[in-house]
């Protein structure tokens, strides 16, 4: 388990925030699709993180988005969150 990995682990990636929103939509906690990127930008305070990371001399990732291979084998990259949220066989 990597808790810091030179800043890469705890960075507030927009793609991660968007993924959480897709799960809220999948399980009926959100009735409509939000503007996934806009909501993630308003919640994930990347500007604040970057300011603190710079002061602490922690490296910043090259992008605010990342790709993750999930346990079901699906690759999540945040490029189409609506299709991703609607694509599950099991959902509310």
Backbone as CSV, one residue per row, in Angstrom:
resi,resn,N_x,N_y,N_z,CA_x,CA_y,CA_z,C_x,C_y,C_z
1,UNK,0.848,-1.161,0.000,0.000,0.000,0.000,0.902,1.235,0.000
2,UNK,0.591,2.157,-0.882,1.402,3.362,-0.997,0.578,4.561,-0.558
3,UNK,1.019,5.229,0.486,0.260,6.338,1.040,0.621,7.687,0.430
4,UNK,1.814,7.814,-0.111,2.215,9.119,-0.632,2.780,9.005,-2.046
5,UNK,3.705,8.109,-2.261,4.331,7.872,-3.572,4.735,9.192,-4.232
6,UNK,5.439,10.016,-3.489,5.936,11.311,-3.947,4.810,12.215,-4.470
7,UNK,3.660,12.160,-3.806,2.545,13.030,-4.150,1.535,12.438,-5.100
8,UNK,1.870,11.371,-5.794,0.959,10.802,-6.789,-0.252,10.123,-6.157
9,UNK,-0.094,9.593,-4.963,-1.173,8.832,-4.339,-2.276,9.711,-3.786
10,UNK,-1.934,10.802,-3.152,-2.972,11.608,-2.503,-3.410,12.817,-3.330
11,UNK,-3.017,12.902,-4.570,-3.433,13.997,-5.434,-4.936,13.897,-5.700
12,UNK,-5.662,15.010,-5.645,-7.117,14.968,-5.859,-7.478,14.964,-7.352
13,UNK,-7.207,13.852,-8.017,-7.467,13.740,-9.454,-8.943,14.005,-9.763
14,UNK,-9.190,14.796,-10.799,-10.562,15.052,-11.224,-11.242,13.759,-11.667
15,UNK,-10.492,12.891,-12.308,-11.070,11.625,-12.770,-11.564,10.777,-11.601
16,UNK,-10.889,10.835,-10.459,-11.338,10.084,-9.284,-12.646,10.660,-8.751
17,UNK,-12.716,11.977,-8.661,-13.950,12.619,-8.209,-15.116,12.309,-9.138
18,UNK,-14.837,12.298,-10.436,-15.880,11.976,-11.419,-16.336,10.525,-11.260
19,UNK,-15.401,9.627,-10.981,-15.758,8.220,-10.810,-16.724,8.055,-9.629
20,UNK,-16.444,8.726,-8.509,-17.359,8.645,-7.367,-18.758,9.115,-7.754
21,UNK,-18.838,10.161,-8.538,-20.147,10.650,-8.988,-20.860,9.623,-9.860
22,UNK,-20.111,8.902,-10.706,-20.754,7.875,-11.531,-21.363,6.780,-10.657
23,UNK,-20.719,6.494,-9.541,-21.260,5.481,-8.637,-22.512,5.989,-7.928
24,UNK,-22.532,7.267,-7.598,-23.745,7.860,-7.006,-24.904,7.790,-8.002
25,UNK,-24.607,8.024,-9.272,-25.653,7.929,-10.305,-26.083,6.475,-10.470
26,UNK,-25.131,5.586,-10.521,-25.431,4.159,-10.692,-26.365,3.638,-9.610
27,UNK,-26.123,4.031,-8.371,-26.890,3.504,-7.251,-28.072,4.377,-6.849
28,UNK,-28.446,5.328,-7.703,-29.669,6.089,-7.485,-29.543,7.264,-6.525
29,UNK,-28.341,7.580,-6.085,-28.162,8.730,-5.201,-28.251,10.043,-5.980
30,UNK,-28.003,9.981,-7.270,-28.218,11.099,-8.183,-29.262,10.653,-9.203
31,UNK,-30.306,11.407,-9.374,-31.374,11.031,-10.314,-31.013,11.376,-11.756
32,UNK,-30.299,12.468,-11.936,-29.882,12.918,-13.262,-28.367,12.934,-13.332
33,UNK,-27.853,12.901,-14.558,-26.417,13.025,-14.733,-26.004,14.464,-14.455
34,UNK,-25.044,14.658,-13.565,-24.536,16.016,-13.335,-23.515,16.372,-14.419
35,UNK,-23.028,17.564,-14.377,-21.857,17.932,-15.173,-20.667,17.393,-14.371
36,UNK,-20.288,16.167,-14.671,-19.311,15.441,-13.868,-18.024,16.236,-13.656
37,UNK,-17.491,16.804,-14.722,-16.234,17.525,-14.617,-16.391,18.788,-13.774
38,UNK,-17.459,19.528,-13.977,-17.668,20.765,-13.216,-17.819,20.486,-11.724
39,UNK,-18.545,19.432,-11.378,-18.722,19.088,-9.962,-17.385,18.662,-9.361
40,UNK,-16.637,17.826,-10.079,-15.330,17.389,-9.570,-14.406,18.585,-9.369
41,UNK,-14.427,19.537,-10.297,-13.581,20.728,-10.154,-13.986,21.553,-8.944
42,UNK,-15.281,21.595,-8.635,-15.721,22.406,-7.495,-15.425,21.735,-6.153
43,UNK,-15.310,20.416,-6.149,-15.065,19.673,-4.904,-13.583,19.414,-4.680
44,UNK,-12.905,18.934,-5.697,-11.477,18.617,-5.587,-10.699,19.920,-5.695
45,UNK,-10.256,20.423,-4.614,-9.571,21.721,-4.568,-8.128,21.588,-5.047
46,UNK,-7.980,21.366,-6.338,-6.666,21.133,-6.917,-5.761,22.348,-6.751
47,UNK,-6.299,23.532,-6.887,-5.473,24.732,-6.737,-4.871,24.806,-5.330
48,UNK,-5.657,24.458,-4.336,-5.166,24.449,-2.953,-4.101,23.374,-2.767
49,UNK,-4.358,22.185,-3.309,-3.376,21.101,-3.218,-2.064,21.514,-3.882
50,UNK,-2.152,22.096,-5.085,-0.941,22.489,-5.813,-0.137,23.528,-5.039
51,UNK,-0.824,24.455,-4.417,-0.140,25.483,-3.629,0.613,24.834,-2.457
52,UNK,-0.052,23.938,-1.743,0.582,23.262,-0.608,1.710,22.343,-1.079
53,UNK,1.480,21.625,-2.184,2.510,20.714,-2.698,3.751,21.485,-3.134
54,UNK,3.531,22.611,-3.774,4.668,23.439,-4.196,5.458,23.922,-2.986
55,UNK,4.756,24.370,-1.955,5.427,24.832,-0.734,6.201,23.700,-0.063
56,UNK,5.668,22.490,-0.138,6.320,21.334,0.486,7.300,20.636,-0.459
57,UNK,7.451,21.180,-1.661,8.331,20.601,-2.681,7.953,19.166,-3.039
58,UNK,6.640,18.940,-3.139,6.112,17.643,-3.566,5.817,17.716,-5.062
59,UNK,6.250,16.713,-5.782,6.004,16.690,-7.226,4.515,16.655,-7.529
60,UNK,4.148,17.286,-8.631,2.760,17.275,-9.086,2.654,16.400,-10.326
61,UNK,1.538,15.679,-10.470,1.364,14.894,-11.691,1.229,15.809,-12.902
62,UNK,1.466,15.249,-14.072,1.387,16.026,-15.302,-0.047,16.362,-15.692
63,UNK,-1.007,15.590,-15.196,-2.406,15.779,-15.575,-3.305,15.679,-14.349
64,UNK,-4.449,16.362,-14.403,-5.455,16.274,-13.340,-6.354,15.053,-13.522
65,UNK,-6.153,14.329,-14.609,-6.914,13.120,-14.902,-5.935,11.946,-14.917
66,UNK,-6.449,10.765,-14.568,-5.629,9.561,-14.672,-6.503,8.397,-15.096
67,UNK,-5.846,7.370,-15.575,-6.511,6.143,-16.000,-6.310,5.094,-14.920
68,UNK,-7.372,4.352,-14.633,-7.287,3.295,-13.635,-7.971,2.045,-14.174
69,UNK,-7.315,0.893,-14.024,-7.947,-0.372,-14.356,-8.619,-0.867,-13.085
70,UNK,-9.929,-0.984,-13.128,-10.707,-1.338,-11.951,-10.792,-2.847,-11.789
71,UNK,-11.302,-3.282,-10.637,-11.302,-4.715,-10.336,-12.175,-5.539,-11.269
72,UNK,-13.120,-4.898,-11.973,-13.937,-5.633,-12.940,-13.289,-5.681,-14.312
73,UNK,-12.064,-5.144,-14.415,-11.321,-5.156,-15.664,-11.578,-3.954,-16.558
74,UNK,-12.552,-3.134,-16.213,-12.871,-1.952,-16.996,-11.827,-0.872,-16.729
75,UNK,-11.420,-0.191,-17.775,-10.489,0.924,-17.628,-11.300,2.211,-17.539
76,UNK,-11.100,2.941,-16.470,-11.776,4.227,-16.250,-10.783,5.335,-16.557
77,UNK,-11.204,6.278,-17.392,-10.331,7.413,-17.683,-11.059,8.753,-17.598
78,UNK,-12.341,8.739,-17.302,-13.092,9.972,-17.139,-13.526,10.626,-18.429
79,UNK,-13.263,9.995,-19.569,-13.567,10.633,-20.845,-15.061,10.657,-21.162
80,UNK,-15.825,9.682,-20.651,-17.259,9.646,-20.935,-18.001,9.122,-19.704
81,UNK,-18.102,9.933,-18.650,-18.692,9.443,-17.404,-20.159,9.048,-17.528
82,UNK,-20.915,9.721,-18.371,-22.337,9.377,-18.529,-22.485,7.957,-19.083
83,UNK,-21.751,7.646,-20.135,-21.815,6.302,-20.717,-21.322,5.265,-19.722
84,UNK,-20.289,5.599,-18.975,-19.760,4.676,-17.977,-20.823,4.377,-16.917
85,UNK,-21.464,5.418,-16.379,-22.481,5.237,-15.333,-23.681,4.458,-15.859
86,UNK,-24.037,4.686,-17.111,-25.195,3.992,-17.691,-24.861,2.578,-18.167
87,UNK,-23.577,2.235,-18.207,-23.158,0.972,-18.794,-23.175,-0.233,-17.879
88,UNK,-23.528,-0.074,-16.615,-23.515,-1.197,-15.693,-24.773,-2.041,-15.839
89,UNK,-24.608,-3.362,-15.796,-25.769,-4.261,-15.836,-26.550,-4.176,-14.527
90,UNK,-25.837,-4.023,-13.419,-26.483,-3.917,-12.109,-26.450,-2.463,-11.673
91,UNK,-27.612,-1.899,-11.473,-27.745,-0.513,-11.031,-29.161,-0.295,-10.529
92,UNK,-29.371,0.835,-9.901,-30.709,1.170,-9.391,-31.433,1.973,-10.439
